[in-house]
Amino acid sequence: MIKARIVVTLKNGVLDPQGKAIGGALGHLGFDGVDEVRQGKVFDLQLDGDDKTATEKRLSEMCEKLLANTVIENYTISID
Amino acid sequence: MIKARIVVTLKNGVLDPQGKAIGGALGHLGFDGVDEVRQGKVFDLQLDGDDKTATEKRLSEMCEKLLANTVIENYTISID
């Protein structure tokens, strides 16, 4: 069993309306000094097998095919 | 300027239909051996100031008030 975490975030320069809305909401709640908020996704996976190298390669394929829109998003993979 | 990352994930035992759907989709794409997928949110923030302790306290308040539903979600805060 392998545990892995994938974090998908917007590339720099890509507009993040959701992040902007959250930043605004934080301001309305009285949290000043928040310059920027950018929201992304995190996936925690449990996978069969124990070959970390092979698993990392498969996780990358999963990102390329489904979990990330690589035109506008970056992804990082970390394996426990 | 302080940079921080907040990761919000579902508590153990809380059903994650989105994660289940993603796991199913990965299976249809030919990725077998994926036992579990759980999806969460990540927030990257840039904040004024340089007092990390005070900032961590404010970030925790932000989570409690807006960024996380603490009934069903956990959050972790990491400051660069």
Backbone of each chain as nested JSON, in Angstrom:
{
  "chains": [
    {"id": "A", "residues": [
      {"number": 1, "name": "MET", "atoms": {"N": [0.847, -1.215, 0.0], "CA": [0.0, 0.0, 0.0], "C": [0.872, 1.251, 0.0]}},
      {"number": 2, "name": "ILE", "atoms": {"N": [0.575, 2.138, -0.913], "CA": [1.321, 3.403, -0.995], "C": [0.34, 4.557, -0.799]}},
      {"number": 3, "name": "LYS", "atoms": {"N": [0.732, 5.502, 0.023], "CA": [-0.062, 6.717, 0.206], "C": [0.618, 7.87, -0.525]}},
      {"number": 4, "name": "ALA", "atoms": {"N": [-0.166, 8.626, -1.271], "CA": [0.411, 9.741, -2.027], "C": [-0.51, 10.955, -1.931]}},
      {"number": 5, "name": "ARG", "atoms": {"N": [0.085, 12.119, -2.053], "CA": [-0.688, 13.367, -2.112], "C": [-0.334, 14.123, -3.376]}},
      {"number": 6, "name": "ILE", "atoms": {"N": [-1.364, 14.545, -4.087], "CA": [-1.204, 15.364, -5.292], "C": [-1.82, 16.738, -5.01]}},
      {"number": 7, "name": "VAL", "atoms": {"N": [-1.049, 17.778, -5.248], "CA": [-1.561, 19.146, -5.089], "C": [-1.6, 19.802, -6.465]}},
      {"number": 8, "name": "VAL", "atoms": {"N": [-2.758, 20.283, -6.82], "CA": [-2.956, 20.918, -8.127], "C": [-3.245, 22.399, -7.901]}},
      {"number": 9, "name": "THR", "atoms": {"N": [-2.42, 23.257, -8.48], "CA": [-2.605, 24.708, -8.31], "C": [-2.573, 25.409, -9.667]}},
      {"number": 10, "name": "LEU", "atoms": {"N": [-3.19, 26.571, -9.696], "CA": [-3.196, 27.327, -10.941], "C": [-1.791, 27.848, -11.238]}},
      {"number": 11, "name": "LYS", "atoms": {"N": [-1.438, 27.882, -12.503], "CA": [-0.142, 28.443, -12.888], "C": [-0.141, 29.942, -12.602]}},
      {"number": 12, "name": "ASN", "atoms": {"N": [1.075, 30.477, -12.374], "CA": [1.169, 31.919, -12.158], "C": [0.597, 32.644, -13.372]}},
      {"number": 13, "name": "GLY", "atoms": {"N": [-0.094, 33.745, -13.089], "CA": [-0.62, 34.532, -14.204], "C": [-2.019, 34.127, -14.614]}},
      {"number": 14, "name": "VAL", "atoms": {"N": [-2.451, 32.937, -14.199], "CA": [-3.815, 32.514, -14.528], "C": [-4.764, 33.143, -13.513]}},
      {"number": 15, "name": "LEU", "atoms": {"N": [-5.782, 33.815, -13.992], "CA": [-6.738, 34.494, -13.119], "C": [-7.446, 33.476, -12.226]}},
      {"number": 16, "name": "ASP", "atoms": {"N": [-7.615, 33.834, -10.937], "CA": [-8.272, 32.923, -9.995], "C": [-9.467, 33.636, -9.358]}},
      {"number": 17, "name": "PRO", "atoms": {"N": [-10.608, 33.658, -10.041], "CA": [-11.775, 34.371, -9.499], "C": [-12.221, 33.838, -8.145]}},
      {"number": 18, "name": "GLN", "atoms": {"N": [-12.049, 32.524, -7.959], "CA": [-12.451, 31.928, -6.678], "C": [-11.564, 32.47, -5.558]}},
      {"number": 19, "name": "GLY", "atoms": {"N": [-10.273, 32.491, -5.838], "CA": [-9.346, 33.025, -4.847], "C": [-9.651, 34.481, -4.537]}},
      {"number": 20, "name": "LYS", "atoms": {"N": [-9.979, 35.224, -5.587], "CA": [-10.312, 36.659, -5.406], "C": [-11.555, 36.804, -4.517]}},
      {"number": 21, "name": "ALA", "atoms": {"N": [-12.535, 35.968, -4.768], "CA": [-13.781, 36.032, -3.98], "C": [-13.494, 35.709, -2.517]}},
      {"number": 22, "name": "ILE", "atoms": {"N": [-12.645, 34.727, -2.293], "CA": [-12.306, 34.342, -0.912], "C": [-11.543, 35.48, -0.234]}},
      {"number": 23, "name": "GLY", "atoms": {"N": [-10.626, 36.085, -0.999], "CA": [-9.888, 37.211, -0.433], "C": [-10.821, 38.338, -0.02]}},
      {"number": 24, "name": "GLY", "atoms": {"N": [-11.803, 38.606, -0.883], "CA": [-12.793, 39.64, -0.568], "C": [-13.61, 39.285, 0.651]}},
      {"number": 25, "name": "ALA", "atoms": {"N": [-14.003, 38.02, 0.741], "CA": [-14.817, 37.586, 1.881], "C": [-14.019, 37.709, 3.183]}},
      {"number": 26, "name": "LEU", "atoms": {"N": [-12.748, 37.355, 3.119], "CA": [-11.908, 37.484, 4.317], "C": [-11.844, 38.948, 4.753]}},
      {"number": 27, "name": "GLY", "atoms": {"N": [-11.75, 39.838, 3.754], "CA": [-11.724, 41.262, 4.075], "C": [-13.01, 41.697, 4.763]}},
      {"number": 28, "name": "HIS", "atoms": {"N": [-14.128, 41.223, 4.254], "CA": [-15.431, 41.583, 4.859], "C": [-15.549, 41.03, 6.277]}},
      {"number": 29, "name": "LEU", "atoms": {"N": [-14.834, 39.935, 6.527], "CA": [-14.904, 39.343, 7.878], "C": [-13.938, 40.033, 8.844]}},
      {"number": 30, "name": "GLY", "atoms": {"N": [-13.238, 41.049, 8.294], "CA": [-12.366, 41.828, 9.166], "C": [-10.905, 41.398, 9.14]}},
      {"number": 31, "name": "PHE", "atoms": {"N": [-10.567, 40.479, 8.247], "CA": [-9.165, 40.058, 8.144], "C": [-8.473, 40.955, 7.123]}},
      {"number": 32, "name": "ASP", "atoms": {"N": [-7.811, 41.998, 7.603], "CA": [-7.119, 42.856, 6.636], "C": [-5.694, 42.348, 6.439]}},
      {"number": 33, "name": "GLY", "atoms": {"N": [-5.035, 42.96, 5.439], "CA": [-3.647, 42.564, 5.18], "C": [-3.518, 41.267, 4.404]}},
      {"number": 34, "name": "VAL", "atoms": {"N": [-4.638, 40.8, 3.797], "CA": [-4.565, 39.589, 2.966], "C": [-4.374, 40.056, 1.525]}},
      {"number": 35, "name": "ASP", "atoms": {"N": [-3.158, 39.932, 1.011], "CA": [-2.865, 40.45, -0.316], "C": [-3.379, 39.554, -1.424]}},
      {"number": 36, "name": "GLU", "atoms": {"N": [-3.203, 38.26, -1.242], "CA": [-3.631, 37.359, -2.318], "C": [-4.047, 36.007, -1.752]}},
      {"number": 37, "name": "VAL", "atoms": {"N": [-5.082, 35.423, -2.373], "CA": [-5.51, 34.063, -2.034], "C": [-5.651, 33.315, -3.364]}},
      {"number": 38, "name": "ARG", "atoms": {"N": [-5.01, 32.158, -3.449], "CA": [-5.186, 31.327, -4.638], "C": [-5.614, 29.945, -4.169]}},
      {"number": 39, "name": "GLN", "atoms": {"N": [-6.702, 29.441, -4.782], "CA": [-7.238, 28.15, -4.34], "C": [-6.828, 27.056, -5.314]}},
      {"number": 40, "name": "GLY", "atoms": {"N": [-6.531, 25.865, -4.745], "CA": [-6.21, 24.706, -5.577], "C": [-6.885, 23.478, -5.015]}},
      {"number": 41, "name": "LYS", "atoms": {"N": [-6.477, 22.315, -5.553], "CA": [-7.079, 21.047, -5.116], "C": [-5.986, 20.139, -4.561]}},
      {"number": 42, "name": "VAL", "atoms": {"N": [-6.406, 19.303, -3.627], "CA": [-5.46, 18.312, -3.107], "C": [-6.141, 16.953, -3.182]}},
      {"number": 43, "name": "PHE", "atoms": {"N": [-5.403, 15.951, -3.628], "CA": [-5.927, 14.582, -3.711], "C": [-5.043, 13.677, -2.852]}},
      {"number": 44, "name": "ASP", "atoms": {"N": [-5.655, 12.991, -1.927], "CA": [-4.945, 11.986, -1.138], "C": [-5.345, 10.611, -1.668]}},
      {"number": 45, "name": "LEU", "atoms": {"N": [-4.355, 9.868, -2.118], "CA": [-4.66, 8.568, -2.724], "C": [-3.999, 7.435, -1.94]}},
      {"number": 46, "name": "GLN", "atoms": {"N": [-4.681, 6.294, -1.947], "CA": [-4.087, 5.051, -1.455], "C": [-4.055, 4.081, -2.632]}},
      {"number": 47, "name": "LEU", "atoms": {"N": [-2.87, 3.539, -2.906], "CA": [-2.708, 2.697, -4.084], "C": [-2.044, 1.38, -3.702]}},
      {"number": 48, "name": "ASP", "atoms": {"N": [-2.431, 0.345, -4.461], "CA": [-1.783, -0.955, -4.263], "C": [-0.325, -0.88, -4.683]}},
      {"number": 49, "name": "GLY", "atoms": {"N": [0.444, -1.872, -4.211], "CA": [1.828, -1.98, -4.671], "C": [2.787, -1.312, -3.711]}},
      {"number": 50, "name": "ASP", "atoms": {"N": [4.111, -1.493, -4.012], "CA": [5.105, -0.894, -3.126], "C": [6.288, -0.325, -3.914]}},
      {"number": 51, "name": "ASP", "atoms": {"N": [6.145, -0.255, -5.236], "CA": [7.205, 0.322, -6.08], "C": [6.943, 1.83, -6.237]}},
      {"number": 52, "name": "LYS", "atoms": {"N": [7.651, 2.628, -5.442], "CA": [7.383, 4.068, -5.421], "C": [7.675, 4.738, -6.766]}},
      {"number": 53, "name": "THR", "atoms": {"N": [8.7, 4.292, -7.44], "CA": [9.063, 4.92, -8.71], "C": [7.975, 4.701, -9.757]}},
      {"number": 54, "name": "ALA", "atoms": {"N": [7.542, 3.445, -9.836], "CA": [6.488, 3.129, -10.804], "C": [5.201, 3.861, -10.444]}},
      {"number": 55, "name": "THR", "atoms": {"N": [4.928, 3.937, -9.141], "CA": [3.702, 4.61, -8.694], "C": [3.754, 6.094, -9.027]}},
      {"number": 56, "name": "GLU", "atoms": {"N": [4.91, 6.699, -8.834], "CA": [5.033, 8.131, -9.149], "C": [4.756, 8.381, -10.636]}},
      {"number": 57, "name": "LYS", "atoms": {"N": [5.245, 7.462, -11.454], "CA": [5.028, 7.599, -12.91], "C": [3.521, 7.5, -13.233]}},
      {"number": 58, "name": "ARG", "atoms": {"N": [2.856, 6.529, -12.583], "CA": [1.4, 6.371, -12.822], "C": [0.635, 7.59, -12.315]}},
      {"number": 59, "name": "LEU", "atoms": {"N": [1.055, 8.118, -11.153], "CA": [0.377, 9.297, -10.599], "C": [0.513, 10.48, -11.546]}},
      {"number": 60, "name": "SER", "atoms": {"N": [1.676, 10.585, -12.154], "CA": [1.884, 11.677, -13.109], "C": [0.947, 11.516, -14.304]}},
      {"number": 61, "name": "GLU", "atoms": {"N": [0.796, 10.286, -14.749], "CA": [-0.143, 10.03, -15.861], "C": [-1.573, 10.362, -15.442]}},
      {"number": 62, "name": "MET", "atoms": {"N": [-1.917, 10.036, -14.204], "CA": [-3.265, 10.344, -13.705], "C": [-3.506, 11.851, -13.735]}},
      {"number": 63, "name": "CYS", "atoms": {"N": [-2.46, 12.598, -13.382], "CA": [-2.584, 14.067, -13.396], "C": [-2.758, 14.562, -14.823]}},
      {"number": 64, "name": "GLU", "atoms": {"N": [-1.915, 14.045, -15.701], "CA": [-1.963, 14.498, -17.096], "C": [-3.313, 14.174, -17.74]}},
      {"number": 65, "name": "LYS", "atoms": {"N": [-3.893, 13.022, -17.355], "CA": [-5.135, 12.589, -18.019], "C": [-6.411, 13.093, -17.351]}},
      {"number": 66, "name": "LEU", "atoms": {"N": [-6.336, 13.28, -16.0], "CA": [-7.625, 13.575, -15.329], "C": [-7.553, 14.648, -14.246]}},
      {"number": 67, "name": "LEU", "atoms": {"N": [-6.553, 14.52, -13.374], "CA": [-6.609, 15.311, -12.136], "C": [-6.217, 16.772, -12.336]}},
      {"number": 68, "name": "ALA", "atoms": {"N": [-5.445, 17.061, -13.365], "CA": [-5.015, 18.453, -13.585], "C": [-5.268, 18.869, -15.029]}},
      {"number": 69, "name": "ASN", "atoms": {"N": [-5.618, 20.12, -15.204], "CA": [-5.688, 20.674, -16.562], "C": [-4.338, 21.346, -16.804]}},
      {"number": 70, "name": "THR", "atoms": {"N": [-3.459, 20.622, -17.43], "CA": [-2.055, 21.059, -17.486], "C": [-1.852, 22.304, -18.345]}},
      {"number": 71, "name": "VAL", "atoms": {"N": [-2.901, 22.767, -19.013], "CA": [-2.785, 24.03, -19.75], "C": [-2.705, 25.181, -18.747]}},
      {"number": 72, "name": "ILE", "atoms": {"N": [-3.487, 25.098, -17.687], "CA": [-3.542, 26.205, -16.724], "C": [-3.123, 25.803, -15.311]}},
      {"number": 73, "name": "GLU", "atoms": {"N": [-2.863, 24.527, -15.095], "CA": [-2.544, 24.082, -13.737], "C": [-1.202, 23.365, -13.668]}},
      {"number": 74, "name": "ASN", "atoms": {"N": [-0.553, 23.51, -12.503], "CA": [0.631, 22.729, -12.167], "C": [0.217, 21.647, -11.172]}},
      {"number": 75, "name": "TYR", "atoms": {"N": [1.002, 20.581, -11.088], "CA": [0.724, 19.59, -10.042], "C": [2.036, 19.123, -9.412]}},
      {"number": 76, "name": "THR", "atoms": {"N": [1.928, 18.805, -8.132], "CA": [3.08, 18.211, -7.453], "C": [2.626, 16.889, -6.834]}},
      {"number": 77, "name": "ILE", "atoms": {"N": [3.537, 15.956, -6.811], "CA": [3.243, 14.62, -6.294], "C": [4.169, 14.346, -5.119]}},
      {"number": 78, "name": "SER", "atoms": {"N": [3.61, 13.938, -3.997], "CA": [4.489, 13.516, -2.894], "C": [4.008, 12.155, -2.401]}},
      {"number": 79, "name": "ILE", "atoms": {"N": [4.965, 11.269, -2.228], "CA": [4.662, 9.892, -1.814], "C": [5.218, 9.669, -0.417]}},
      {"number": 80, "name": "ASP", "atoms": {"N": [4.38, 9.13, 0.452], "CA": [4.817, 8.918, 1.842], "C": [5.946, 7.883, 1.919]}}
    ]},
    {"id": "B", "residues": [
      {"number": 1, "name": "MET", "atoms": {"N": [6.03, 40.595, 4.139], "CA": [5.164, 39.688, 3.376], "C": [5.367, 38.255, 3.863]}},
      {"number": 2, "name": "ILE", "atoms": {"N": [4.274, 37.609, 4.159], "CA": [4.345, 36.216, 4.6], "C": [3.551, 35.354, 3.608]}},
      {"number": 3, "name": "LYS", "atoms": {"N": [4.143, 34.228, 3.24], "CA": [3.444, 33.27, 2.389], "C": [3.019, 32.075, 3.229]}},
      {"number": 4, "name": "ALA", "atoms": {"N": [1.772, 31.649, 3.049], "CA": [1.267, 30.522, 3.841], "C": [0.434, 29.608, 2.953]}},
      {"number": 5, "name": "ARG", "atoms": {"N": [0.396, 28.359, 3.347], "CA": [-0.462, 27.385, 2.658], "C": [-1.387, 26.73, 3.672]}},
      {"number": 6, "name": "ILE", "atoms": {"N": [-2.653, 26.691, 3.334], "CA": [-3.663, 26.024, 4.156], "C": [-4.215, 24.844, 3.35]}},
      {"number": 7, "name": "VAL", "atoms": {"N": [-4.197, 23.666, 3.945], "CA": [-4.773, 22.484, 3.293], "C": [-5.986, 22.04, 4.116]}},
      {"number": 8, "name": "VAL", "atoms": {"N": [-7.106, 21.935, 3.443], "CA": [-8.359, 21.547, 4.098], "C": [-8.782, 20.187, 3.546]}},
      {"number": 9, "name": "THR", "atoms": {"N": [-8.923, 19.21, 4.437], "CA": [-9.309, 17.865, 3.997], "C": [-10.475, 17.356, 4.837]}},
      {"number": 10, "name": "LEU", "atoms": {"N": [-11.204, 16.423, 4.269], "CA": [-12.321, 15.851, 5.008], "C": [-11.797, 15.003, 6.168]}},
      {"number": 11, "name": "LYS", "atoms": {"N": [-12.524, 15.033, 7.278], "CA": [-12.15, 14.192, 8.409], "C": [-12.348, 12.725, 8.04]}},
      {"number": 12, "name": "ASN", "atoms": {"N": [-11.576, 11.846, 8.701], "CA": [-11.753, 10.416, 8.449], "C": [-13.201, 10.026, 8.755]}},
      {"number": 13, "name": "GLY", "atoms": {"N": [-13.716, 9.134, 7.931], "CA": [-15.078, 8.666, 8.197], "C": [-16.14, 9.483, 7.492]}},
      {"number": 14, "name": "VAL", "atoms": {"N": [-15.783, 10.68, 7.048], "CA": [-16.754, 11.501, 6.326], "C": [-16.771, 11.035, 4.872]}},
      {"number": 15, "name": "LEU", "atoms": {"N": [-17.937, 10.732, 4.365], "CA": [-18.076, 10.239, 2.995], "C": [-17.596, 11.292, 2.004]}},
      {"number": 16, "name": "ASP", "atoms": {"N": [-16.854, 10.827, 0.971], "CA": [-16.327, 11.759, -0.018], "C": [-16.801, 11.337, -1.41]}},
      {"number": 17, "name": "PRO", "atoms": {"N": [-18.019, 11.717, -1.789], "CA": [-18.551, 11.292, -3.092], "C": [-17.694, 11.743, -4.262]}},
      {"number": 18, "name": "GLN", "atoms": {"N": [-17.086, 12.933, -4.103], "CA": [-16.241, 13.455, -5.183], "C": [-15.008, 12.56, -5.356]}},
      {"number": 19, "name": "GLY", "atoms": {"N": [-14.414, 12.201, -4.223], "CA": [-13.256, 11.32, -4.278], "C": [-13.615, 9.972, -4.882]}},
      {"number": 20, "name": "LYS", "atoms": {"N": [-14.794, 9.486, -4.517], "CA": [-15.26, 8.196, -5.056], "C": [-15.427, 8.293, -6.582]}},
      {"number": 21, "name": "ALA", "atoms": {"N": [-15.994, 9.394, -7.028], "CA": [-16.216, 9.566, -8.48], "C": [-14.88, 9.618, -9.215]}},
      {"number": 22, "name": "ILE", "atoms": {"N": [-13.909, 10.293, -8.599], "CA": [-12.593, 10.394, -9.237], "C": [-11.923, 9.019, -9.274]}},
      {"number": 23, "name": "GLY", "atoms": {"N": [-12.07, 8.288, -8.179], "CA": [-11.503, 6.933, -8.153], "C": [-12.1, 6.071, -9.246]}},
      {"number": 24, "name": "GLY", "atoms": {"N": [-13.413, 6.198, -9.418], "CA": [-14.093, 5.44, -10.48], "C": [-13.612, 5.854, -11.86]}},
      {"number": 25, "name": "ALA", "atoms": {"N": [-13.451, 7.144, -12.039], "CA": [-13.0, 7.642, -13.351], "C": [-11.585, 7.154, -13.654]}},
      {"number": 26, "name": "LEU", "atoms": {"N": [-10.742, 7.15, -12.635], "CA": [-9.377, 6.646, -12.843], "C": [-9.414, 5.18, -13.269]}},
      {"number": 27, "name": "GLY", "atoms": {"N": [-10.326, 4.422, -12.634], "CA": [-10.463, 3.014, -13.012], "C": [-10.879, 2.873, -14.466]}},
      {"number": 28, "name": "HIS", "atoms": {"N": [-11.827, 3.687, -14.886], "CA": [-12.287, 3.626, -16.292], "C": [-11.168, 4.019, -17.247]}},
      {"number": 29, "name": "LEU", "atoms": {"N": [-10.247, 4.845, -16.769], "CA": [-9.145, 5.257, -17.649], "C": [-8.02, 4.219, -17.671]}},
      {"number": 30, "name": "GLY", "atoms": {"N": [-8.268, 3.118, -16.915], "CA": [-7.289, 2.039, -16.96], "C": [-6.28, 2.046, -15.83]}},
      {"number": 31, "name": "PHE", "atoms": {"N": [-6.476, 2.946, -14.865], "CA": [-5.566, 2.974, -13.71], "C": [-6.131, 2.052, -12.628]}},
      {"number": 32, "name": "ASP", "atoms": {"N": [-5.657, 0.809, -12.6], "CA": [-6.165, -0.082, -11.555], "C": [-5.289, 0.042, -10.312]}},
      {"number": 33, "name": "GLY", "atoms": {"N": [-5.762, -0.584, -9.225], "CA": [-4.983, -0.547, -7.987], "C": [-5.103, 0.75, -7.223]}},
      {"number": 34, "name": "VAL", "atoms": {"N": [-6.123, 1.557, -7.575], "CA": [-6.357, 2.803, -6.822], "C": [-7.414, 2.491, -5.762]}},
      {"number": 35, "name": "ASP", "atoms": {"N": [-6.99, 2.338, -4.513], "CA": [-7.921, 1.924, -3.475], "C": [-8.814, 3.063, -3.005]}},
      {"number": 36, "name": "GLU", "atoms": {"N": [-8.234, 4.228, -2.84], "CA": [-9.037, 5.337, -2.316], "C": [-8.507, 6.664, -2.833]}},
      {"number": 37, "name": "VAL", "atoms": {"N": [-9.455, 7.584, -3.113], "CA": [-9.097, 8.957, -3.476], "C": [-9.946, 9.869, -2.596]}},
      {"number": 38, "name": "ARG", "atoms": {"N": [-9.3, 10.82, -1.934], "CA": [-10.054, 11.806, -1.163], "C": [-9.609, 13.184, -1.619]}},
      {"number": 39, "name": "GLN", "atoms": {"N": [-10.593, 14.037, -1.936], "CA": [-10.247, 15.348, -2.464], "C": [-10.401, 16.409, -1.385]}},
      {"number": 40, "name": "GLY", "atoms": {"N": [-9.469, 17.388, -1.398], "CA": [-9.553, 18.51, -0.46], "C": [-9.227, 19.801, -1.185]}},
      {"number": 41, "name": "LYS", "atoms": {"N": [-9.063, 20.86, -0.386], "CA": [-8.765, 22.178, -0.959], "C": [-7.426, 22.678, -0.417]}},
      {"number": 42, "name": "VAL", "atoms": {"N": [-6.765, 23.473, -1.245], "CA": [-5.525, 24.094, -0.782], "C": [-5.633, 25.6, -1.066]}},
      {"number": 43, "name": "PHE", "atoms": {"N": [-5.229, 26.401, -0.104], "CA": [-5.246, 27.852, -0.254], "C": [-3.821, 28.376, -0.071]}},
      {"number": 44, "name": "ASP", "atoms": {"N": [-3.343, 29.094, -1.064], "CA": [-2.037, 29.755, -0.944], "C": [-2.298, 31.245, -0.72]}},
      {"number": 45, "name": "LEU", "atoms": {"N": [-1.809, 31.742, 0.396], "CA": [-2.087, 33.132, 0.747], "C": [-0.791, 33.93, 0.853]}},
      {"number": 46, "name": "GLN", "atoms": {"N": [-0.912, 35.214, 0.501], "CA": [0.158, 36.174, 0.757], "C": [-0.411, 37.237, 1.687]}},
      {"number": 47, "name": "LEU", "atoms": {"N": [0.276, 37.458, 2.801], "CA": [-0.252, 38.361, 3.816], "C": [0.794, 39.395, 4.21]}},
      {"number": 48, "name": "ASP", "atoms": {"N": [0.29, 40.577, 4.561], "CA": [1.189, 41.621, 5.067], "C": [1.764, 41.18, 6.414]}},
      {"number": 49, "name": "GLY", "atoms": {"N": [2.881, 41.866, 6.768], "CA": [3.424, 41.641, 8.107], "C": [4.547, 40.623, 8.082]}},
      {"number": 50, "name": "ASP", "atoms": {"N": [5.191, 40.481, 9.289], "CA": [6.288, 39.511, 9.348], "C": [6.299, 38.751, 10.682]}},
      {"number": 51, "name": "ASP", "atoms": {"N": [5.221, 38.892, 11.434], "CA": [5.116, 38.154, 12.705], "C": [4.428, 36.807, 12.44]}},
      {"number": 52, "name": "LYS", "atoms": {"N": [5.222, 35.754, 12.331], "CA": [4.68, 34.446, 11.931], "C": [3.691, 33.886, 12.956]}},
      {"number": 53, "name": "THR", "atoms": {"N": [3.962, 34.122, 14.221], "CA": [3.085, 33.573, 15.26], "C": [1.703, 34.226, 15.196]}},
      {"number": 54, "name": "ALA", "atoms": {"N": [1.715, 35.54, 15.076], "CA": [0.427, 36.253, 14.997], "C": [-0.304, 35.86, 13.714]}},
      {"number": 55, "name": "THR", "atoms": {"N": [0.465, 35.709, 12.644], "CA": [-0.154, 35.352, 11.36], "C": [-0.769, 33.965, 11.438]}},
      {"number": 56, "name": "GLU", "atoms": {"N": [-0.075, 33.044, 12.092], "CA": [-0.625, 31.677, 12.201], "C": [-1.944, 31.689, 12.963]}},
      {"number": 57, "name": "LYS", "atoms": {"N": [-2.007, 32.532, 13.988], "CA": [-3.238, 32.642, 14.779], "C": [-4.377, 33.195, 13.903]}},
      {"number": 58, "name": "ARG", "atoms": {"N": [-4.049, 34.211, 13.105], "CA": [-5.089, 34.796, 12.233], "C": [-5.532, 33.791, 11.178]}},
      {"number": 59, "name": "LEU", "atoms": {"N": [-4.558, 33.033, 10.632], "CA": [-4.907, 32.031, 9.622], "C": [-5.844, 30.982, 10.216]}},
      {"number": 60, "name": "SER", "atoms": {"N": [-5.592, 30.623, 11.452], "CA": [-6.456, 29.639, 12.103], "C": [-7.869, 30.201, 12.252]}},
      {"number": 61, "name": "GLU", "atoms": {"N": [-7.957, 31.474, 12.592], "CA": [-9.276, 32.113, 12.689], "C": [-9.958, 32.135, 11.32]}},
      {"number": 62, "name": "MET", "atoms": {"N": [-9.176, 32.407, 10.267], "CA": [-9.74, 32.401, 8.914], "C": [-10.323, 31.032, 8.584]}},
      {"number": 63, "name": "CYS", "atoms": {"N": [-9.612, 29.985, 9.0], "CA": [-10.098, 28.629, 8.738], "C": [-11.391, 28.382, 9.509]}},
      {"number": 64, "name": "GLU", "atoms": {"N": [-11.368, 28.75, 10.775], "CA": [-12.542, 28.504, 11.619], "C": [-13.77, 29.265, 11.104]}},
      {"number": 65, "name": "LYS", "atoms": {"N": [-13.534, 30.458, 10.553], "CA": [-14.677, 31.301, 10.156], "C": [-15.121, 31.09, 8.716]}},
      {"number": 66, "name": "LEU", "atoms": {"N": [-14.139, 30.728, 7.835], "CA": [-14.524, 30.712, 6.412], "C": [-13.975, 29.534, 5.605]}},
      {"number": 67, "name": "LEU", "atoms": {"N": [-12.681, 29.28, 5.759], "CA": [-12.031, 28.39, 4.794], "C": [-12.329, 26.909, 5.031]}},
      {"number": 68, "name": "ALA", "atoms": {"N": [-12.69, 26.555, 6.257], "CA": [-12.963, 25.14, 6.535], "C": [-14.293, 24.997, 7.266]}},
      {"number": 69, "name": "ASN", "atoms": {"N": [-14.979, 23.91, 6.98], "CA": [-16.172, 23.565, 7.766], "C": [-15.694, 22.59, 8.832]}},
      {"number": 70, "name": "THR", "atoms": {"N": [-15.394, 23.113, 9.992], "CA": [-14.679, 22.315, 11.004], "C": [-15.527, 21.172, 11.573]}},
      {"number": 71, "name": "VAL", "atoms": {"N": [-16.803, 21.115, 11.191], "CA": [-17.61, 19.964, 11.62], "C": [-17.137, 18.716, 10.862]}},
      {"number": 72, "name": "ILE", "atoms": {"N": [-16.822, 18.881, 9.587], "CA": [-16.459, 17.712, 8.776], "C": [-15.054, 17.803, 8.175]}},
      {"number": 73, "name": "GLU", "atoms": {"N": [-14.396, 18.937, 8.386], "CA": [-13.08, 19.113, 7.764], "C": [-11.991, 19.418, 8.789]}},
      {"number": 74, "name": "ASN", "atoms": {"N": [-10.772, 18.957, 8.467], "CA": [-9.565, 19.33, 9.198], "C": [-8.814, 20.349, 8.368]}},
      {"number": 75, "name": "TYR", "atoms": {"N": [-7.95, 21.142, 9.004], "CA": [-7.091, 22.033, 8.228], "C": [-5.687, 22.045, 8.814]}},
      {"number": 76, "name": "THR", "atoms": {"N": [-4.718, 22.224, 7.928], "CA": [-3.34, 22.388, 8.387], "C": [-2.812, 23.694, 7.803]}},
      {"number": 77, "name": "ILE", "atoms": {"N": [-1.972, 24.329, 8.574], "CA": [-1.415, 25.63, 8.177], "C": [0.104, 25.501, 8.102]}},
      {"number": 78, "name": "SER", "atoms": {"N": [0.675, 25.884, 6.982], "CA": [2.152, 25.906, 6.935], "C": [2.587, 27.279, 6.425]}},
      {"number": 79, "name": "ILE", "atoms": {"N": [3.557, 27.843, 7.135], "CA": [4.038, 29.19, 6.8], "C": [5.475, 29.075, 6.3]}},
      {"number": 80, "name": "ASP", "atoms": {"N": [5.728, 29.715, 5.177], "CA": [7.079, 29.625, 4.587], "C": [8.13, 30.267, 5.498]}}
    ]}
  ]
}
